[in-house]
Amino acid sequence: MDLNEISKQTKEVIEELLDIANVKSGGLFVLGGSTSEVIGKKVGTSGSLDVAKAIVDPIMESVKKRNLYLAVQGCEHLNRALLVEEDAMEKYNLCEVSVIPQIHAGGSIQTYAYGIFERPVMVEDLKCLAHAGLDIGLVLIGMHLRPVAVPVRLKRNKIGDATIVAARTRPKLIGGERAIYKKE
């Protein structure tokens, strides 16, 4: 397991996804992932804070550079509760819950991110408000995305050994065949 390579792959993936998704400043980006899957193990069996750091640091850098809010999904032991900055909770009117993620209850990625967020809070869900997201290891982030999620095919489809799935969202198209829509 080469942490520099994992970090490099993550940087490549997040930059490509954010370029394609074109999320506006202040938008909400959701990350879910399994460090166990990244190192070739079954989800939930081999959590690693070192691997989490190699993943979260480049993602944080990229979302901050674009002035986006990062939401980090926890595992099923926390009912998929998410870590966000307090400002994001307030802006999106999210419901706070009381828990501090741990490696085996929240996961390594969420646990690491909790330690580096400026004002971390945990929220019950994102009310389907995320504008784009990255799923590392097939941990199911779709429930947090806006209703019209569009899969994004990236040049790279794995980080380490973990399969990745990326998505952006778009507004619903309404009005039928006579309607005119904005170009994306």
Secondary structure, DSSP 8 states (H G I E B T S, - for coil): --HHHHHHHHHHHHHHHHHHH---TT-EEEEEE-HHHHTTS-TTSS--HHHHHHHHHHHHHHHHHTT-EEEEE--GGGTT-EEEEHHHHHHTT--EE----BTTBB-HHHHHHHHH-SSEEEES--TT-BSEEEEESS---GGGB-SSEEEE--S--EETTEEEEEEEE-----SGGG------
